[in-house]
Each structure stands twice: as structure tokens, then as C-alpha cells.
Amino acid sequence: MARTRLAVWGDPIGHSKSPVLHAAAYDVLGLDWRYERRRVDAALFDEALSALDAEWRGLSLTMPLKEVAFRAAASHDAHAELTGAVNTVLLGESIRGFNTDVGGIVDALAEHGLAGASRVRILGAGATAASALVATAESGAHDVEVRARRPERGAPLTALGERLGIRVSIAAFDDAATDVDLTVATLPSGTALPEDSVDRLSAAGGALFDAAYAPWPSALAGAWQGTAVSGLGMLLHQAVRQIRIFLHGTPTDALPNEPAVVDAMRAALADAS
């Protein structure tokens, strides 16, 4: 039986634009693959995963499933191993886990001229924050401050910074803010911070790269004093890596006629926005 079914899982999931991205890519590639969307929470993930049959090729995963997917995978790529987060699984004889968020952020930062920032502030301390930390380190950061509602949640990111060879400090949202070149927000879509915290972070925050994209502008981006970039570029570029995995089994081998595939995905994303 051919493996032709794929899906994005998460909770919530209704806002996801992954189906239009993947459909556009498979059309250009001439693949008769079906990509769906399904609401699955963390408690039901293992049961839902075990119910998939041989028609299923792989899954894209969003909040809150990246950590449970890491635990379910039998093997991990380097970025998944570093972050403890999996946003892509390739199904077969075993479950292979990948993190394409890191590469998606790296490419999106470069696309918007935001790569190379040496001092970075990350808002949030979850799975996407770990991906943002690795991505900004790969893009040139050597000093990263993580802001979290509960600063104790930042301890794993401090340890990750040591593995990456960069300095990571942890602060609360209402602490005083020093100047940084770039702020990366990894907060859940719709999160609203107190106005005084936003003013403080914005005044010293440089450009804002917000992983959120629906609705846009996010509450944070709408109040930001400088440049604010949505997470649509991250979504696009991480999806390109997912499709490489689903086709080749690796995120690094380019797709056939990849520039045309990316153009079609970008156009589909614009139509859906």
C-alpha cells in the first residue's frame, strides 16, 4: 500500500495554513498526496499516532505536540536532539523525528535581513523558544536573553546555550530591559502582555520577529515601535524542509525544481492570508 496520506496535528489547529502550503507543493511536484488537518491534543497523541495505518507517510506537528512527538520518535535529527522538540515525523518501519523549525527560522531571518544579530531577546520558554535559540545561535548570536512568565522554566535553555557555546540569561517579562538587536517572540498566538512590559521591551528590542502569524498583526506586533515581521516566512521555509523529508527522508536534499515549488507555496500562502 502506497504511503500517500499526511496531516498537520495540533490544538488549536483551525488557523493552520500548512494544508495550502503542502497542497501547492505537491501539485508542482506531481504527487498524488493528500494532506489534512486534525485537532489532536497532547493527551491523545500516542493513541492517535498508533492508529495510523500504512497509508500514512508522515505528520507535521504544532503546539502542544512537539515534546510528546520527540518522545514517540525512535530517532531524531540534530536539531530535534538539541531542542527536545519534533515538528515532523516520517513514518515507516520506525518513527523518525525532525525539527524543521530551526532551519525555517534561519531562512526567514535571512530573507528579512535580520540574520547576524549578536544580541537577541527571546520571549517565551517553550519548544519554539528552544528552536529560536538554536536558530539565532546559528545565525550569529552570542548573547541571548530569554523572557518567561516563570523564569524557572528557562533553565533548560541556559543549559542549551552552554551546549551551543553562547551566553543565555533568564529574566521575567517585567524586568528592566537592556538594548538588543533582535527580539524573537515565541508566545502563543493571541498572547497579550501588559502595556508597560511591551513598551519597555519594544523600546530596547530592535526588530521583532514574531513566530505568530494568525491573526496578524499579533497583539505584540501591533504595539511594537519598530520593524515587526510575522512568522509566515518561518512557516514557509520549515514546510519546504518537511516536504524534503517526506520525499527524500532528509531535510537537506533539495526538491526537484525547488524554486518553482517555493514560488507556488509562497503564492498559495499569500492567497490564503
C-alpha positions in Angstrom: 0.0 0.0 0.0 1.4 3.4 -1.0 2.0 5.9 1.7 0.1 8.9 0.4 -1.6 10.5 3.4 -0.1 13.3 5.5 -1.6 15.8 8.0 -0.8 18.6 10.4 -1.8 17.9 14.0 -2.2 20.3 16.9 -4.5 22.1 19.3 -5.8 24.6 18.2 -5.4 23.8 14.5 -8.1 25.6 12.6 -5.8 28.6 11.9 -3.1 26.4 10.3 -2.0 27.3 6.8 0.1 24.2 6.3 -2.6 22.4 4.2 -2.4 25.1 1.5 1.4 25.2 1.5 1.7 21.4 1.1 -1.1 21.2 -1.5 0.6 23.8 -3.6 4.0 22.0 -3.4 2.6 18.5 -4.2 0.7 20.0 -7.2 4.0 21.3 -8.7 5.8 18.1 -7.8 3.1 16.0 -9.5 2.5 14.0 -6.3 -1.0 12.5 -5.6 -0.6 13.0 -1.8 -3.4 14.1 0.5 -2.6 16.5 3.3 -5.2 17.0 6.0 -5.6 18.9 9.3 -6.7 17.3 12.6 -7.1 18.6 16.1 -5.1 16.4 18.5 -4.1 17.3 22.0 -1.1 16.0 23.9 -3.1 13.5 25.9 -4.4 11.8 22.8 -1.3 12.0 20.7 0.1 8.5 21.4 -3.3 6.9 20.7 -3.8 8.8 17.5 -0.3 8.0 16.3 -0.7 4.3 16.9 -3.9 4.2 15.0 -2.3 5.3 11.7 -2.1 2.6 9.1 0.3 2.0 6.1 -1.4 4.7 4.0 0.3 7.4 6.2 3.6 8.9 5.1 4.2 11.5 7.9 2.9 14.3 10.1 3.6 18.0 10.7 3.1 18.9 14.4 2.4 22.1 16.1 1.6 23.2 19.7 1.3 21.4 22.0 2.7 18.2 20.4 6.4 18.9 19.8 7.7 17.4 23.0 5.4 14.3 23.0 6.4 13.7 19.4 10.0 13.8 20.4 9.4 11.1 23.0 7.5 9.0 20.4 10.2 9.1 17.8 12.8 6.3 17.6 15.4 8.6 16.1 16.0 12.3 15.9 17.9 14.7 13.6 20.5 17.0 15.1 18.1 20.0 15.6 15.5 17.8 17.3 18.2 16.3 19.5 19.3 19.8 20.6 15.9 21.2 21.2 14.0 18.1 22.5 11.2 19.1 20.1 9.9 17.3 16.9 7.6 19.1 14.5 7.9 16.5 11.7 7.6 12.7 11.8 8.4 10.3 9.0 6.5 7.1 9.3 7.7 3.6 8.2 9.4 0.7 9.8 10.2 3.2 12.7 9.2 6.7 13.6 11.8 9.3 12.6 11.6 12.7 14.2 12.9 16.0 12.8 12.8 19.7 13.8 12.5 21.9 10.8 11.5 25.0 12.8 15.2 25.8 13.3 16.0 25.9 9.6 12.8 27.7 9.0 13.7 30.5 11.4 17.3 30.7 10.0 16.0 31.2 6.4 13.2 33.6 7.4 15.7 35.8 9.4 18.0 35.9 6.4 15.1 36.6 4.0 14.1 39.7 6.0 17.7 40.9 6.6 17.6 40.0 10.3 20.4 37.4 10.4 23.7 38.2 12.1 22.2 39.8 15.3 24.7 39.3 18.1 22.4 40.3 21.0 19.0 38.7 20.9 16.0 38.6 23.2 13.6 35.6 23.1 10.1 35.9 24.5 8.8 32.6 25.8 10.5 29.4 27.1 8.7 26.6 25.3 9.6 24.3 22.4 9.6 27.1 19.8 11.9 29.1 22.1 14.4 26.3 22.0 14.3 26.3 18.2 14.7 30.1 18.2 17.7 29.8 20.4 19.4 27.3 18.1 18.4 29.3 15.0 19.7 32.6 16.3 22.9 31.0 17.5 23.4 29.5 14.0 22.7 33.0 12.6 25.4 34.7 14.7 24.0 35.4 18.1 26.4 35.0 21.1 24.3 36.7 23.9 20.7 35.7 24.3 18.2 36.8 27.0 15.1 34.7 27.5 12.0 36.3 29.0 9.4 34.0 30.6 6.4 34.3 32.8 8.0 31.8 35.1 11.8 32.3 34.8 12.5 28.9 36.3 11.2 27.4 33.0 14.3 28.9 31.3 16.8 26.5 33.0 16.8 24.1 30.0 17.5 27.0 27.7 20.5 28.0 29.8 21.9 24.5 29.5 21.2 24.5 25.8 23.1 27.8 25.5 26.1 26.1 27.1 26.0 23.3 24.5 25.8 25.9 21.8 28.7 27.9 23.2 26.7 31.1 23.8 25.6 33.1 26.8 21.9 32.7 27.8 20.4 34.7 30.7 16.8 34.4 32.0 14.5 37.3 33.1 10.9 37.9 33.8 8.7 40.0 31.4 8.5 43.0 33.8 12.3 43.2 34.5 14.3 46.1 33.2 15.4 45.7 29.5 18.8 46.3 28.0 19.2 47.0 24.3 19.3 44.1 21.9 19.5 43.9 18.1 16.6 41.5 17.6 13.6 40.2 19.6 12.1 36.8 18.7 8.6 36.2 20.1 7.6 32.6 20.5 4.4 33.2 22.5 1.2 31.5 21.7 -0.9 33.4 19.1 -3.2 35.9 20.8 -0.9 36.4 23.9 -1.2 39.9 25.2 1.5 41.3 27.5 0.9 44.2 29.9 1.2 47.5 28.1 4.1 48.7 30.3 6.1 45.5 29.6 5.5 45.8 25.8 6.7 49.5 25.9 9.8 48.5 27.8 10.7 45.6 25.6 9.9 47.4 22.4 12.0 50.4 23.2 15.0 48.2 23.7 14.1 45.4 21.5 15.3 46.2 18.0 13.4 44.5 15.2 10.7 42.0 16.2 10.4 38.5 14.6 7.2 37.0 15.8 6.6 33.3 15.2 2.8 34.1 15.3 1.0 34.8 12.0 -2.7 34.4 12.6 -4.2 36.8 13.4 -1.7 39.4 12.1 -0.6 41.8 13.4 -0.4 40.0 16.7 -1.1 42.0 19.9 2.7 42.3 20.4 3.4 43.3 16.8 0.6 45.8 16.8 2.2 47.7 19.7 5.9 47.3 18.6 7.7 50.6 18.0 10.0 49.3 15.2 10.0 46.7 12.4 7.8 43.7 13.1 7.9 40.6 10.9 5.4 37.7 11.1 6.1 34.0 11.3 4.8 33.3 7.8 8.3 33.1 6.4 9.2 30.6 9.1 6.1 28.6 8.3 7.0 28.6 4.6 10.7 27.6 5.0 10.1 24.9 7.6 7.4 23.4 5.3 9.9 23.2 2.5 12.2 21.1 4.8 9.2 19.0 5.8 8.4 18.2 2.1 12.0 17.3 1.5 11.8 14.8 4.4 8.5 13.4 3.1 10.0 13.0 -0.3 13.7 12.2 0.3 13.9 11.2 4.0 16.2 14.1 4.8 15.7 17.9 5.2 18.8 18.8 3.3 18.3 17.3 -0.2 16.6 19.9 -2.5 13.3 19.1 -4.1 13.0 18.7 -7.9 12.6 22.2 -9.4 12.6 23.6 -5.8 12.5 27.3 -6.8 9.2 26.7 -8.6 7.9 24.7 -5.7 8.7 27.6 -3.3 7.2 30.2 -5.6 3.9 28.2 -5.7 3.9 27.8 -1.9 4.5 31.5 -1.4 1.7 32.4 -3.8 -0.7 30.0 -2.1 0.2 31.5 1.3 -0.4 35.0 0.0 -3.8 33.9 -1.4 -4.8 32.4 2.0 -3.6 35.4 4.1 
